[in-house]
Amino acid sequence: MRCYEKGRLTPVTVVDHITPHKGDPELFWDKKNWQPLCETCHNIKTATEDGGFGN
C-alpha cells in the first residue's frame, strides 16, 4: 500500500516506526527505526502489521 511502491508521490505526513516500539522509549526515539509515510499508508500498515493502534 505504500504510495511510492505504487508509483505515486504523496506528501509525507507521518513518521512511522518500522518495528513497533510498544512503549520502549529507546526504540521509539531510534531514528534508524523511522520511515516517512502518508497518513493513509501509515494507518493501513498499523492496522495490518501491528494489530491496530495501541497494540
ABEGO torsion letter per residue (X at the ends): XBAAAAGBBBBBABBBBABBAGGBAAAAABAAABBBBBAAAAAAAAAAAAGEBGX
